[in-house]
Amino acid sequence: MSRTDDEAQLWADGAGSVVLGSRALWLPSGRRGLVHVDLLDLRKVGLTTDHATLVVSTGPRTYRVEAEAVGGKGRLYHLFHAVFERITAHPQSERILRTLAETDQLESALLARRPRATQAFIAICLAAFGLQMMWGATLPVVSLLGSPTDDPGGLSFLPARLARLVAMGANTPGLVDAGEYFRLATANFLHAGWGHLLVNLLGLMALGPLVERLWGSARFVILFLLTGLTGAVASTWLTAPMISVGVSTALLGLLGAYFVIWLRFRTDLPPRFSVPTDRWVALVVINGVIWWYVPAVDHFGHLGGALGGVAVALAIHPLWRRDPGFVRPTTAATKAMAIVLSAVFVAAAGWAATVAARRPLDEGLRRLTLSQARQPPTRANLIAWAIATWPEAEPPLLRAAEATIRAAVDGIDSDAGRAAILDTWATLSYRLGRHREAVSASLSSIQLDPSPVTMSQAARFLKAYLQDAAPYRYGVVDGQGVSLELDDGQVKLTRSHGLEDLLIVGLVERGGRLEGSLWIQYSSRAGEAFSWPLVHRRDADREGGGLDVLGAPDATLRLALIATSRISDYGADVGLKYLPMDPGVRRLP
């Protein structure tokens, strides 16, 4: 730091140093040390009501000097008067004092405005969420990020809640394309869950009063509702999410508008209405991280809201107008536009209520499901799986999910993703009573991903198919030149001819309940006869004991020759694996 002012006066040493000069101040600014502030740049100089802090602002930046840093409140009070003595002694003191007075008057006028529109929008969001809670129309966002194999039944709650949320007016591109344009408005006041609501309302409580006091309630209403619409339109056209709700699009619109105000008039803003530059940088970084790491966020909806806010701000503050006009009276045309926009949103809510009253609850969900065919395969599979595992799903809804998954199965390259889609397809076929098709799709899934979940799924589909067709008998299975029998605690396989690979499945049942499955792979390169010992659990510790399959004396083993194929994961010419039923699969409908 260099100071050439002959009249510079040091008020305190150390981190709280304050230096007064005849035309400038040097004030503490954290890690930056002492910062030079020209007296001509001052916009506000004042003490807090408790006389514990001196506040000095240049508009874009505000500095605070605590009483403890200069030796107590008495010394801080003397410092405050010393600053004004330097101002009155300045050659352009009248200009500085006039600027300080104008800033105080503007701040007082803005603070006198009550943010009634912000309060009203918060109340509407809370009322809408109360109705959602009463009707069970909340949707935890985290549920949309999981995989069906994490918990096979973990998404069974989703369709009922999703159906109710759609009925209340959530934004779903497929239904908007079908003419239900009210969703572009109503979705702004719905929220997925408590966390979603809390984050958005905290942001609205922080930013809403700031912008509303700068612009007035009428212009604030126009900004809020218009940017909610621009965000919803951007979401529908660019993101095309399965479902989109939340006031965050309008919240980003407020942020975009305020950024324009700050960028153009930051030297005119009173300290309480100005945001430091470093906070803007932090905000950009945080939003960048959210964009990259949180896929459930409707990023293009946020972008559409923010750009809409920028456009509205530039319309209210054209580039050729230098006067910010923060206290300019609201014109009759502005008030009329705010009323018209509000009426449009009220009409949209009435339209949504009419549609919900006339349409069966799951009809909107069926149409939503059909619209997912144009979505990424993993997203289409998510909703299709949720419907497949929903106990209350009726055949029309199951068929819609099946149509969606058929369109998605060829659009994914990874084996794991394709296996998950095939498993969903198999489950839908099973729910629709087409058990042979379910077995076929499930075995194709196992070829790609022989996991406990997919193999347990295949076992329950096979049980249903065997009950339908009964082509096999207990104990002995003949076909493809193979004899497979259960005899004296042993599974015996004998091959008389043929060179094809075989896959055999045994269903272990107890009292009609499927307990597990036995998977036998037999390669054409193997010999002609093999046998595997089966033991009960009580005998499993015996020396030389074989495979623990039956588990209880009353358990039965039903054997079925499934296909001339092999599971590549086995690796060996002859393989045998027993899998107990996955608990999650056991709970599926």
C-alpha positions as CSV (number, residue, x, y, z in Angstrom):
1,M,0.0,0.0,0.0
2,S,1.3,3.5,-0.9
3,R,-0.2,6.6,0.6
4,T,1.1,10.1,-0.5
5,D,-1.6,12.0,1.4
6,D,0.2,14.3,3.9
7,E,-2.8,14.4,6.1
8,A,-3.3,10.6,6.3
9,Q,-4.3,9.5,9.8
10,L,-4.0,5.9,11.1
11,W,-6.8,5.0,13.4
12,A,-5.9,1.5,14.3
13,D,-3.0,-1.0,13.8
14,G,-3.3,-4.7,12.7
15,A,-6.1,-6.4,10.8
16,G,-8.6,-3.6,11.6
17,S,-6.5,-0.7,10.4
18,V,-8.3,2.3,9.0
19,V,-6.5,5.2,7.4
20,L,-8.2,8.5,6.6
21,G,-6.8,10.9,4.0
22,S,-8.0,14.2,2.7
23,R,-9.4,12.6,-0.5
24,A,-9.5,8.9,0.2
25,L,-10.0,6.2,2.8
26,W,-8.1,3.0,3.3
27,L,-10.4,0.3,4.7
28,P,-9.9,-3.3,5.8
29,S,-11.1,-5.9,3.2
30,G,-10.2,-9.4,4.5
31,R,-7.3,-11.0,2.7
32,R,-6.9,-8.1,0.4
33,G,-5.7,-6.0,3.3
34,L,-6.3,-2.2,3.2
35,V,-8.3,-1.1,0.1
36,H,-8.2,2.4,-1.4
37,V,-11.6,4.1,-1.5
38,D,-11.9,7.5,-3.2
39,L,-14.3,9.8,-1.4
40,L,-16.0,10.6,-4.7
41,D,-17.0,7.0,-5.0
42,L,-18.9,6.9,-1.7
43,R,-22.6,6.0,-1.8
44,K,-23.3,5.4,1.9
45,V,-21.5,6.1,5.2
46,G,-23.4,5.1,8.4
47,L,-23.4,3.4,11.7
48,T,-25.6,0.4,12.6
49,T,-28.3,1.0,15.1
50,D,-26.2,-0.5,17.9
51,H,-23.2,1.7,17.0
52,A,-21.1,-1.5,16.7
53,T,-20.3,-1.3,13.0
54,L,-19.3,1.4,10.6
55,V,-20.7,0.7,7.1
56,V,-19.0,2.3,4.1
57,S,-20.3,1.5,0.6
58,T,-19.3,2.5,-2.9
59,G,-22.3,0.7,-4.5
60,P,-20.6,-2.4,-5.9
61,R,-18.7,-3.1,-2.7
62,T,-19.5,-2.5,1.0
63,Y,-16.9,-2.4,3.8
64,R,-17.5,-2.9,7.5
65,V,-15.4,-1.7,10.4
66,E,-16.2,-3.3,13.7
67,A,-15.9,-1.3,17.0
68,E,-13.5,-3.8,18.5
69,A,-11.0,-3.1,15.6
70,V,-10.7,0.6,16.4
71,G,-10.8,0.4,20.2
72,G,-14.6,0.4,21.1
73,K,-17.8,2.0,20.2
74,G,-16.8,5.5,21.4
75,R,-13.8,5.5,19.1
76,L,-15.8,4.1,16.2
77,Y,-18.3,7.0,16.7
78,H,-15.4,9.5,16.5
79,L,-14.2,7.7,13.4
80,F,-17.6,8.1,11.8
81,H,-17.5,11.9,12.4
82,A,-13.9,12.1,11.2
83,V,-15.0,10.5,7.9
84,F,-17.6,13.3,7.5
85,E,-15.1,15.9,8.4
86,R,-12.9,14.7,5.5
87,I,-15.9,14.7,3.2
88,T,-16.9,18.3,4.1
89,A,-13.3,19.4,3.6
90,H,-13.2,17.8,0.1
91,P,-13.3,20.3,-2.9
92,Q,-16.4,18.5,-4.3
93,S,-18.1,18.0,-0.9
94,E,-21.5,19.1,-2.2
95,R,-21.4,16.4,-4.9
96,I,-20.4,13.7,-2.3
97,L,-23.0,14.8,0.2
98,R,-25.8,15.0,-2.4
99,T,-24.9,11.4,-3.6
100,L,-25.0,10.1,0.0
101,A,-28.4,11.8,0.6
102,E,-29.9,10.5,-2.6
103,T,-28.7,7.0,-1.8
104,D,-30.3,7.2,1.7
105,Q,-33.6,8.5,0.2
106,L,-33.6,5.8,-2.5
107,E,-32.9,3.1,0.1
108,S,-35.7,4.3,2.4
109,A,-38.2,4.5,-0.5
110,L,-37.4,1.0,-1.6
111,L,-37.5,-0.5,1.9
112,A,-40.9,1.1,2.4
113,R,-42.3,-1.1,-0.4
114,R,-43.9,-4.2,1.0
115,P,-43.1,-7.4,-1.1
116,R,-46.8,-8.4,-1.2
117,A,-46.5,-10.3,-4.5
118,T,-43.6,-12.4,-3.2
119,Q,-45.6,-13.3,-0.1
120,A,-48.6,-14.2,-2.3
121,F,-46.5,-16.5,-4.5
122,I,-45.0,-18.2,-1.5
123,A,-48.6,-18.7,-0.1
124,I,-49.7,-20.2,-3.4
125,C,-46.8,-22.6,-3.4
126,L,-47.6,-23.7,0.1
127,A,-51.3,-24.1,-0.6
128,A,-50.6,-26.2,-3.7
129,F,-48.1,-28.4,-1.8
130,G,-50.7,-28.8,1.0
131,L,-53.1,-30.2,-1.6
132,Q,-50.4,-32.4,-3.0
133,M,-49.7,-33.9,0.5
134,M,-53.4,-34.5,1.0
135,W,-53.7,-36.3,-2.3
136,G,-50.4,-38.1,-2.2
137,A,-49.0,-36.3,-5.2
138,T,-45.4,-35.8,-4.0
139,L,-42.5,-37.4,-5.8
140,P,-39.1,-37.6,-4.1
141,V,-36.6,-36.6,-6.8
142,V,-34.0,-39.1,-5.5
143,S,-36.3,-41.9,-6.7
144,L,-35.7,-40.9,-10.3
145,L,-32.0,-41.4,-10.0
146,G,-31.9,-45.1,-9.0
147,S,-31.7,-48.3,-11.0
148,P,-34.4,-50.9,-10.8
149,T,-31.8,-53.5,-9.9
150,D,-30.9,-51.5,-6.7
151,D,-34.2,-52.5,-5.2
152,P,-36.5,-54.3,-7.7
153,G,-39.7,-53.1,-5.9
154,G,-38.3,-49.7,-4.9
155,L,-40.2,-47.8,-7.6
156,S,-43.6,-49.5,-7.1
157,F,-44.9,-46.4,-5.3
158,L,-44.0,-44.1,-8.2
159,P,-46.9,-44.6,-10.7
160,A,-49.7,-43.7,-8.2
161,R,-47.9,-40.6,-7.1
162,L,-46.9,-39.7,-10.6
163,A,-50.5,-40.1,-11.8
164,R,-51.8,-37.7,-9.2
165,L,-49.0,-35.2,-9.9
166,V,-49.8,-35.3,-13.6
167,A,-53.5,-34.8,-12.8
168,M,-52.7,-31.7,-10.7
169,G,-50.9,-30.1,-13.7
170,A,-47.3,-31.1,-13.8
171,N,-45.4,-30.2,-17.0
172,T,-45.1,-33.3,-19.2
173,P,-44.0,-32.7,-22.8
174,G,-46.1,-35.4,-24.3
175,L,-49.3,-34.0,-22.8
176,V,-48.4,-30.5,-23.7
177,D,-47.8,-31.6,-27.3
178,A,-51.3,-33.1,-27.1
179,G,-52.8,-29.7,-26.4
180,E,-52.7,-29.4,-22.6
181,Y,-51.0,-26.1,-22.6
182,F,-52.2,-25.3,-19.1
183,R,-49.3,-27.4,-17.8
184,L,-46.8,-24.7,-18.8
185,A,-48.4,-22.5,-16.1
186,T,-49.6,-24.8,-13.4
187,A,-46.3,-26.8,-13.1
188,N,-44.6,-23.7,-11.7
189,F,-46.5,-23.9,-8.4
190,L,-46.2,-27.7,-7.8
191,H,-43.2,-29.3,-6.2
192,A,-41.8,-32.9,-6.0
193,G,-41.3,-33.0,-2.3
194,W,-40.5,-31.2,0.9
195,G,-36.8,-30.7,0.0
196,H,-37.7,-29.4,-3.4
197,L,-40.2,-27.0,-1.9
198,L,-37.9,-25.8,0.9
199,V,-34.9,-25.0,-1.4
200,N,-37.1,-23.0,-3.8
201,L,-39.0,-21.1,-1.2
202,L,-35.8,-20.1,0.6
203,G,-34.5,-18.8,-2.7
204,L,-37.7,-16.9,-3.3
205,M,-37.7,-15.4,0.2
206,A,-34.1,-14.2,-0.4
207,L,-34.4,-12.9,-3.9
208,G,-38.1,-12.0,-4.3
209,P,-38.3,-9.0,-1.9
210,L,-35.1,-7.6,-3.4
211,V,-36.4,-7.6,-7.0
212,E,-39.9,-6.6,-6.0
213,R,-38.8,-3.6,-4.0
214,L,-36.6,-2.4,-7.0
215,W,-39.4,-2.9,-9.6
216,G,-42.6,-2.6,-7.7
217,S,-45.3,-5.4,-7.4
218,A,-46.9,-5.1,-10.8
219,R,-43.6,-5.4,-12.8
220,F,-42.5,-8.1,-10.4
221,V,-45.7,-10.1,-11.1
222,I,-45.1,-9.8,-14.9
223,L,-41.5,-10.9,-14.5
224,F,-42.3,-13.8,-12.3
225,L,-45.1,-15.2,-14.4
226,L,-43.5,-14.6,-17.8
227,T,-40.2,-16.3,-16.8
228,G,-42.1,-19.2,-15.3
229,L,-43.6,-19.7,-18.8
230,T,-40.3,-19.2,-20.7
231,G,-38.7,-21.8,-18.4
232,A,-41.5,-24.3,-18.9
233,V,-41.4,-23.8,-22.7
234,A,-37.6,-24.3,-22.7
235,S,-38.0,-27.4,-20.6
236,T,-40.6,-28.8,-23.0
237,W,-38.7,-28.1,-26.2
238,L,-35.1,-28.6,-25.1
239,T,-35.1,-31.0,-22.1
240,A,-38.4,-32.9,-22.7
241,P,-38.3,-34.4,-19.2
242,M,-40.6,-37.2,-18.0
243,I,-42.1,-34.6,-15.6
244,S,-41.1,-31.1,-14.5
245,V,-42.4,-29.1,-11.6
246,G,-41.2,-26.3,-9.4
247,V,-41.0,-22.5,-9.1
248,S,-37.3,-22.6,-9.8
249,T,-37.8,-21.5,-13.4
250,A,-39.3,-18.2,-12.2
251,L,-36.7,-18.0,-9.5
252,L,-34.0,-18.2,-12.1
253,G,-35.9,-15.5,-14.0
254,L,-35.6,-13.2,-11.0
255,L,-31.9,-13.9,-10.8
256,G,-31.4,-13.2,-14.5
257,A,-33.4,-9.9,-14.2
258,Y,-31.4,-8.8,-11.1
259,F,-28.2,-9.6,-12.9
260,V,-29.0,-7.1,-15.6
261,I,-30.0,-4.5,-13.0
262,W,-26.7,-5.1,-11.1
263,L,-24.6,-5.1,-14.2
264,R,-26.0,-1.8,-15.5
265,F,-26.8,0.1,-12.3
266,R,-24.5,-1.3,-9.6
267,T,-23.1,2.1,-8.7
268,D,-26.6,3.4,-8.2
269,L,-27.9,0.5,-6.0
270,P,-28.1,1.1,-2.2
271,P,-25.9,-1.2,-0.2
272,R,-28.8,-3.4,0.9
273,F,-29.7,-4.0,-2.7
274,S,-26.2,-4.8,-4.1
275,V,-24.5,-8.2,-4.3
276,P,-20.7,-8.3,-4.3
277,T,-18.9,-9.6,-7.4
278,D,-17.4,-12.6,-5.6
279,R,-20.9,-13.8,-4.7
280,W,-21.8,-13.8,-8.4
281,V,-18.7,-15.9,-9.1
282,A,-19.7,-18.4,-6.4
283,L,-23.2,-18.6,-7.8
284,V,-22.0,-19.4,-11.3
285,V,-19.7,-22.1,-9.9
286,I,-22.5,-23.7,-7.8
287,N,-24.9,-23.7,-10.7
288,G,-22.2,-25.2,-12.9
289,V,-21.6,-28.0,-10.4
290,I,-25.4,-28.7,-10.2
291,W,-25.7,-28.7,-14.0
292,W,-22.9,-31.3,-14.2
293,Y,-23.6,-33.6,-11.2
294,V,-27.4,-33.4,-10.6
295,P,-29.2,-35.0,-13.6
296,A,-32.7,-34.7,-12.0
297,V,-32.5,-30.9,-12.2
298,D,-34.3,-29.4,-15.3
299,H,-31.3,-27.4,-16.4
300,F,-32.8,-26.1,-19.7
301,G,-35.9,-25.1,-17.8
302,H,-33.7,-23.0,-15.5
303,L,-31.8,-21.6,-18.5
304,G,-35.1,-20.6,-20.1
305,G,-36.2,-18.9,-17.0
306,A,-32.9,-17.0,-16.6
307,L,-32.9,-15.8,-20.2
308,G,-36.5,-14.8,-19.9
309,G,-35.5,-12.7,-16.9
310,V,-32.7,-11.0,-18.8
311,A,-35.1,-10.2,-21.7
312,V,-37.8,-8.7,-19.4
313,A,-35.1,-6.6,-17.6
314,L,-33.8,-5.3,-20.8
315,A,-37.3,-4.4,-21.9
316,I,-37.9,-2.4,-18.6
317,H,-34.4,-1.0,-18.7
318,P,-33.5,-0.4,-22.3
319,L,-29.8,0.1,-23.1
320,W,-30.4,3.7,-24.2
321,R,-32.0,4.7,-20.8
322,R,-29.5,5.7,-18.2
323,D,-32.0,6.4,-15.4
324,P,-32.8,3.2,-13.5
325,G,-36.2,4.5,-12.5
326,F,-36.5,2.4,-9.4
327,V,-39.0,4.7,-7.8
328,R,-40.8,5.5,-11.1
329,P,-44.7,5.2,-10.7
330,T,-46.2,2.1,-12.2
331,T,-48.2,2.9,-15.3
332,A,-51.8,1.7,-15.9
333,A,-50.6,-0.4,-18.8
334,T,-48.2,-2.3,-16.5
335,K,-50.9,-2.9,-13.9
336,A,-53.2,-4.2,-16.6
337,M,-50.6,-6.6,-18.0
338,A,-50.0,-8.0,-14.5
339,I,-53.7,-8.5,-14.1
340,V,-54.0,-10.2,-17.5
341,L,-51.1,-12.6,-16.8
342,S,-52.5,-13.5,-13.4
343,A,-55.9,-14.2,-15.0
344,V,-54.1,-16.5,-17.5
345,F,-52.6,-18.5,-14.6
346,V,-55.9,-18.7,-12.8
347,A,-57.6,-19.9,-16.0
348,A,-54.8,-22.5,-16.4
349,A,-55.5,-23.8,-12.9
350,G,-59.2,-24.1,-13.7
351,W,-58.5,-25.9,-17.0
352,A,-56.3,-28.4,-15.0
353,A,-59.0,-29.0,-12.5
354,T,-61.6,-29.6,-15.3
355,V,-59.3,-32.1,-17.0
356,A,-58.5,-33.9,-13.8
357,A,-62.2,-34.2,-12.9
358,R,-63.2,-35.7,-16.3
359,R,-60.3,-38.1,-16.8
360,P,-59.6,-41.4,-15.0
361,L,-56.5,-41.1,-12.8
362,D,-54.4,-43.5,-14.7
363,E,-55.4,-42.2,-18.2
364,G,-53.0,-39.2,-17.9
365,L,-50.3,-41.6,-16.7
366,R,-51.0,-43.9,-19.7
367,R,-50.6,-41.0,-22.1
368,L,-47.5,-39.9,-20.3
369,T,-46.0,-43.4,-20.6
370,L,-46.6,-43.5,-24.3
371,S,-44.9,-40.2,-24.7
372,Q,-41.7,-41.6,-23.2
373,A,-40.9,-43.5,-26.4
374,R,-39.0,-40.4,-27.6
375,Q,-37.0,-40.2,-24.4
376,P,-33.6,-41.7,-23.7
377,P,-34.0,-45.5,-23.2
378,T,-32.9,-45.4,-19.6
379,R,-35.6,-42.8,-18.7
380,A,-38.3,-44.7,-20.6
381,N,-37.2,-47.9,-18.8
382,L,-37.6,-46.1,-15.5
383,I,-41.2,-45.3,-15.9
384,A,-42.0,-48.6,-17.6
385,W,-40.4,-50.5,-14.7
386,A,-42.3,-48.5,-12.1
387,I,-45.6,-49.3,-13.9
388,A,-44.6,-53.0,-14.3
389,T,-44.1,-53.3,-10.5
390,W,-47.2,-51.3,-9.6
391,P,-49.7,-53.7,-8.2
392,E,-52.7,-51.5,-9.2
393,A,-51.6,-51.2,-12.9
394,E,-54.4,-52.2,-15.3
395,P,-53.8,-53.8,-18.7
396,P,-54.2,-50.6,-20.7
397,L,-51.4,-49.0,-18.7
398,L,-49.3,-52.1,-18.8
399,R,-49.7,-52.2,-22.6
400,A,-48.7,-48.5,-22.9
401,A,-45.5,-49.2,-20.8
402,E,-44.8,-52.3,-23.0
403,A,-45.2,-50.2,-26.2
404,T,-42.7,-47.7,-24.8
405,I,-40.2,-50.3,-23.8
406,R,-40.4,-52.0,-27.2
407,A,-39.4,-48.7,-28.8
408,A,-36.5,-48.2,-26.4
409,V,-34.9,-51.7,-26.5
410,D,-33.0,-51.0,-29.7
411,G,-31.8,-47.6,-28.7
412,I,-29.3,-48.6,-26.1
413,D,-25.8,-50.0,-26.6
414,S,-24.6,-51.2,-23.2
415,D,-25.2,-54.8,-22.1
416,A,-26.3,-53.8,-18.7
417,G,-28.8,-51.2,-20.0
418,R,-30.2,-53.6,-22.6
419,A,-30.5,-56.3,-19.9
420,A,-32.5,-53.9,-17.7
421,I,-34.9,-53.1,-20.5
422,L,-35.4,-56.7,-21.4
423,D,-36.1,-57.5,-17.8
424,T,-38.7,-54.8,-17.7
425,W,-40.2,-56.1,-20.9
426,A,-40.4,-59.6,-19.4
427,T,-42.1,-58.3,-16.3
428,L,-44.7,-56.5,-18.3
429,S,-45.4,-59.6,-20.4
430,Y,-45.7,-61.6,-17.2
431,R,-48.2,-59.1,-15.8
432,L,-50.2,-59.3,-19.0
433,G,-50.3,-63.1,-18.8
434,R,-48.0,-63.8,-21.7
435,H,-45.7,-66.1,-19.7
436,R,-43.8,-67.8,-22.6
437,E,-42.9,-64.3,-23.9
438,A,-41.8,-63.3,-20.4
439,V,-39.5,-66.4,-20.1
440,S,-38.0,-65.7,-23.5
441,A,-37.3,-62.0,-22.8
442,S,-35.9,-62.8,-19.3
443,L,-33.5,-65.4,-20.7
444,S,-32.2,-62.8,-23.2
445,S,-31.7,-60.5,-20.3
446,I,-29.7,-63.2,-18.4
447,Q,-27.5,-63.7,-21.4
448,L,-26.4,-60.0,-21.0
449,D,-26.4,-59.8,-17.2
450,P,-26.7,-63.0,-15.2
451,S,-27.4,-61.3,-11.9
452,P,-29.3,-62.7,-8.9
453,V,-32.2,-60.3,-9.7
454,T,-32.6,-61.2,-13.4
455,M,-32.2,-65.0,-12.7
456,S,-34.8,-64.8,-9.9
457,Q,-37.1,-63.0,-12.3
458,A,-36.6,-65.8,-14.9
459,A,-37.4,-68.4,-12.3
460,R,-40.8,-66.9,-11.3
461,F,-41.7,-66.4,-15.0
462,L,-40.8,-70.0,-15.7
463,K,-42.9,-71.3,-12.8
464,A,-45.9,-69.4,-14.2
465,Y,-45.3,-70.8,-17.7
466,L,-45.0,-74.4,-16.5
467,Q,-48.3,-74.0,-14.7
468,D,-49.9,-72.8,-17.9
469,A,-48.5,-75.3,-20.4
470,A,-47.3,-78.2,-18.1
471,P,-45.0,-79.6,-20.8
472,Y,-42.6,-81.1,-18.3
473,R,-43.0,-83.7,-15.5
474,Y,-41.5,-83.8,-12.0
475,G,-38.4,-85.9,-11.8
476,V,-37.5,-86.7,-15.4
477,V,-37.2,-84.3,-18.4
478,D,-36.6,-85.7,-21.8
479,G,-35.8,-83.8,-25.0
480,Q,-32.9,-82.9,-27.3
481,G,-31.4,-86.3,-26.5
482,V,-31.1,-85.5,-22.8
483,S,-32.4,-87.4,-19.8
484,L,-32.5,-85.2,-16.6
485,E,-33.8,-86.7,-13.4
486,L,-33.8,-86.3,-9.7
487,D,-33.0,-89.6,-8.1
488,D,-31.8,-90.5,-4.5
489,G,-30.6,-87.0,-3.7
490,Q,-28.8,-86.6,-7.0
491,V,-29.4,-84.5,-10.1
492,K,-28.5,-86.9,-12.9
493,L,-28.0,-85.8,-16.5
494,T,-27.4,-88.2,-19.3
495,R,-26.9,-87.3,-23.0
496,S,-27.4,-89.8,-25.8
497,H,-26.8,-87.6,-28.8
498,G,-26.6,-84.1,-30.1
499,L,-23.8,-81.5,-30.0
500,E,-25.7,-78.4,-28.9
501,D,-25.1,-76.5,-25.6
502,L,-27.9,-76.8,-23.1
503,L,-29.3,-74.7,-20.4
504,I,-31.4,-76.4,-17.7
505,V,-33.3,-74.7,-14.8
506,G,-34.6,-76.4,-11.7
507,L,-37.2,-74.7,-9.6
508,V,-36.9,-75.4,-5.9
509,E,-40.4,-75.1,-4.3
510,R,-41.7,-75.6,-0.8
511,G,-45.4,-75.7,-0.2
512,G,-46.0,-74.1,-3.6
513,R,-43.7,-71.2,-2.8
514,L,-40.7,-70.7,-5.0
515,E,-37.6,-70.8,-2.8
516,G,-34.8,-70.6,-5.4
517,S,-33.5,-71.9,-8.8
518,L,-30.9,-74.3,-9.9
519,W,-29.1,-73.3,-13.1
520,I,-27.2,-76.1,-15.0
521,Q,-25.1,-75.4,-18.1
522,Y,-24.1,-78.4,-20.2
523,S,-21.6,-77.9,-23.1
524,S,-21.4,-80.0,-26.2
525,R,-17.7,-80.5,-25.4
526,A,-18.6,-82.3,-22.2
527,G,-19.0,-86.0,-21.7
528,E,-22.2,-88.0,-21.8
529,A,-23.2,-88.2,-18.2
530,F,-22.9,-86.1,-15.0
531,S,-24.5,-86.0,-11.6
532,W,-24.6,-83.5,-8.8
533,P,-25.4,-84.4,-5.2
534,L,-28.2,-82.4,-3.4
535,V,-28.2,-82.1,0.4
536,H,-30.5,-80.6,3.0
537,R,-29.1,-77.8,5.1
538,R,-28.8,-80.0,8.1
539,D,-26.4,-82.2,6.1
540,A,-24.4,-79.3,4.5
541,D,-21.5,-79.6,6.9
542,R,-20.8,-83.3,6.2
543,E,-17.6,-84.2,4.6
544,G,-18.1,-84.3,0.8
545,G,-21.6,-82.9,1.1
546,G,-22.8,-81.6,-2.2
547,L,-24.9,-78.5,-3.2
548,D,-27.2,-77.1,-0.5
549,V,-30.4,-76.7,-2.6
550,L,-33.5,-78.3,-1.0
551,G,-33.2,-76.7,2.4
552,A,-36.0,-78.8,3.9
553,P,-37.2,-82.4,3.5
554,D,-40.5,-81.3,2.1
555,A,-38.9,-79.2,-0.7
556,T,-39.4,-80.3,-4.3
557,L,-37.3,-79.7,-7.4
558,R,-39.0,-79.2,-10.8
559,L,-36.6,-79.5,-13.7
560,A,-37.0,-78.0,-17.1
561,L,-34.9,-78.1,-20.3
562,I,-35.0,-74.4,-21.3
563,A,-32.9,-73.8,-24.4
564,T,-30.0,-74.8,-26.6
565,S,-27.9,-71.9,-25.3
566,R,-25.3,-71.1,-22.6
567,I,-24.6,-68.4,-20.1
568,S,-21.3,-67.0,-21.1
569,D,-20.5,-65.9,-17.5
570,Y,-20.2,-69.5,-16.5
571,G,-17.0,-70.1,-18.5
572,A,-16.9,-73.9,-17.9
573,D,-18.1,-76.7,-20.1
574,V,-20.4,-77.9,-17.3
575,G,-21.6,-75.5,-14.6
576,L,-24.1,-75.6,-11.8
577,K,-25.3,-72.7,-9.7
578,Y,-28.0,-72.4,-7.1
579,L,-29.6,-69.1,-6.3
580,P,-32.2,-68.4,-3.6
581,M,-35.0,-66.1,-4.6
582,D,-34.0,-62.4,-4.4
583,P,-36.1,-60.8,-1.5
584,G,-36.9,-57.8,-3.7
585,V,-38.1,-60.0,-6.6
586,R,-40.2,-62.0,-4.2
587,R,-42.2,-58.9,-3.3
588,L,-43.0,-58.0,-6.9
589,P,-46.5,-58.4,-8.3
